[in-house]
Amino acid sequence: MGAHDSTPASIAWRWYYHVPSLGLWVTLAVLLVLVPANRRPQAWLIWLPVLAVAVGWSMLGRLLFLSPDASEPFGEFLLALAAAWAAVWLLVPWLAPRHFLAGMFLAMVGMLVVGGVYYFSVYGLLSPDGPEIILIAFHGAGALSLLVATVLAARHCRREYRPRRFLAWLLLWMLVVPIVCTPLVAILVVGSTLFWTEGLMEMVSIAVSLLIGSVIGGAVLGVTLYLLNLPFLLLAMRNAFYRARFQDVLGLKPTIPDVARAAPSEGEPPAVEAIPALLVEEP
């Protein structure tokens, strides 16, 4: 209304408001510095999958001509989940020696904490009717689906582990697990919030409609999680540092292909078996 008809408002603006994801990067940096096993240059390569997810969605959103109102919330969800998944990879030396269920529980707690750090830095205090509640529900479902699907895929590959075999099993479980996890987490998070604000009957009616919608959302979430996980798996398959962590925490042993031995032709000397390089003594 102008200075003549209204009182000027003073707004305190901080520089870090321009970087809402600063809390995620600080969290990953702390894990890289404080965990002794991560104090190696190769450990910092974990930034690459997170940046690939963020940049990939930004490019896809522009190609699809999505409005900021549609692309930014989903981009926030992907970035928070990718950073939370990266935190699990950095915590593998601490999680691997523990019991299976304890390791799964602690990994889930770690992913929820990292996601909470991001959503708190973006939205501040959570409100029951805010969009952050839906994002947190999907974050919890995505975190649980990533952990469970990865473990189930590894179960089928422990006797014979090959990267392509693991990717095939992971795709199957990544489509099945979110359809089960998403409705449960959505009802738990949103339903418990509505119970205190709307009452029991309103909670039940909304939970039924939420159950139907979350099943469809679970299938979409499964495909999204598989694509989000691909940069991390590519890093594990290409880098010896993270490949050792990946195989150690999941109990995977790579299959060594048998050496094909061709029968010698008539008049040719018999083929000599190749001696492994580790058994050859250097002069």
Secondary structure, 3 states (H helix, E strand, C coil): CCCCCCCCCCCCCCHHHHCCCHHHHHHHHHHHHHCHHHCCHHHHHHHHHHHHHHHHHHHHHHHCCCCHHHHHHHHHHHHHHHHHHHHHHHCHHHHCCCCHHHHHHHHHHHHHHHHHHHHHHHHCCCCCCCHHHHHHHHHHHHHHHHHHHHHHHHHCCCCCECHHHHHHHHHHHHHHHHHHHHHHHHHHHHHHHHHHHCCHHHHHHHHHHHHHHHHHHHHHHHHHHHHHHHHHHHHHHHCHHHHHHHHHHHCCCECCCCCCCCCCCCCCCCCCCCCCHHHCCCC
